[in-house]
Amino acid sequence: MKICTLLFLAIVPFITLGQTYSSKVSDSTILAFMKWEIQNGEKYAEANKFRINRKTSDKILKFDTLNFYYPESLHQYDWQYRAFLFNRHNDIDTLFSNADIDSLFIQFTALKDTVWSHKISGAKIKNWNSPKNQYTYSVPIFSSDNRYVLIKKSFYCGNVCAYGGIYLYEKIDVNNWKLLKILNGWMS
């Protein structure tokens, strides 16, 4: 019996190693959303309209712990409170239960990779020499019922020409999403 247990404990970690980006969400789910986002996400005038594939960085943007977890030791008037996605200013706490927020945090802690290693339809992913007119994305994080998804993204188009934030989408059918809100958005 001990041999079976040891064998099980030795094999189980390799099962999750087959997933590149997260140990909680399948690569196919992540890549399906990324394909949709790259093909349907907002395109800006600064991007080359004739480019067939979106110039995309191979580096994955990272979420911050404070996006999902806000320690009680910090006061809500602390500047770091703005990083917490479920603060009173973002007004999305009605969409997510505490269990959903915990699930999002667990997905955040389960993120594994720092570079995009799979091809994504509509994106030309590589380590670009020039970051100009380049998109950068995080791994998307899904609500426990897959109804909502959060993705951090940015676009750099030159000096004093960039934008970014955390985008909240709602699923409208099997293959489509709609943008609900941009959280912690910035622009230069």
Beta strands, then each sheet from edge to edge (+ up, - down):
strand 1: 54-61
strand 2: 123-126
strand 3: 134-138
strand 4: 141-142
strand 5: 148-158
strand 6: 161-173
strand 7: 176-187
sheet 1: 2+ 1+ 3+ 5- 4+
sheet 2: 2+ 1+ 3+ 5- 6+ 7-
end
